[in-house]
Amino acid sequence: MKTYESTIGKIVHILNEKGIRHRGKPFPNSTVRDILRNEKYTGVYHYKDEEYRDIYPQIISKPLFDEVNKRMDENRYGRHGDVLYLLKNKMYCGCCGSVMSSYEGTTSKNIHKRYYCCYKRKKDGACKKACIRKETIETLVVDITINALSDPSNLDLLAEKVIEEYDNEAERHELALLVKEKKAAEKALENLLSAIEQGIILNSTKERLAENERKVEELDRKIAALQNAERKRPTKEEILSHVSAALTKNPFLMIRTLIDRIILYDDKVEIYYKYISTGPAGNERRGCSFYQTTAQIPFAHGRGQNTRSNSLDVLLMI
Ligand SMILES: [Zn+2]
């Protein structure tokens, strides 16, 4: 695999063209990302403190694996070339759910402009979501965050909503079940590893190992998400001081600290704030609005002067 110029989307496209399937279906981007991130393809497998070198064959060299992972780390946050995109990997299309990627273009008057556009729209025109100027949306998100959260009554509401989210009985019960399930899966994994150590390596053993490993990883993710939500409930003072400290940082750090994700529609934008410094629980029931306003933004796609403007409802959510 080439390390240059290949995005995950391109890799998926190549795999699809060659008819290479993942469990009978086209590869999802997330699976390709997981594969590129998974150390076991270098032939080394870590479980707890043990290192195993004879379970999986090496199919990628360690230097290439490291190079790919370094690139992925670099691309993960805010940059497109030399330009900082505040909302990169934070903003999603309200019409189709794709990420809003960074793009550059030159107008007929040779003026360079930067945008966020729906990835699906750019890729194959399958979405009709209008692109938005980089400066327009970034200024709007930064200004509204500062204005709204500098007002004590909005901050109060945000803090109350955060505290409500931490008080959820049903989640506590679910957590206990998941921990029990994880213990059983770990036991099964240990039994398989000891079978391998004793030289019992059948194809089915390896398949079961991979399957159990996936199960433990998935349970780990679910448990971490729930624990994050359940972690000692923050006090109102902690929430207020966290938000105030974040507001005094530069815009990039403020966005990274306070904003979980942004969903952009043509007539509405939802800005989801993180629960508190540890970040969101990642569950689906988030969606309480604590502040609402309307903003006027210039049209993104007219060439030349932007003389008209769009009215955009802005919802601040946790
Ligand atoms: Zn879209």
Residues whose N, C-alpha, C, O or C-beta is under 5 A from the ligand:
A	BS01	ZN	C93 C95 C96 G97 S98 C118 K120 C127 K129
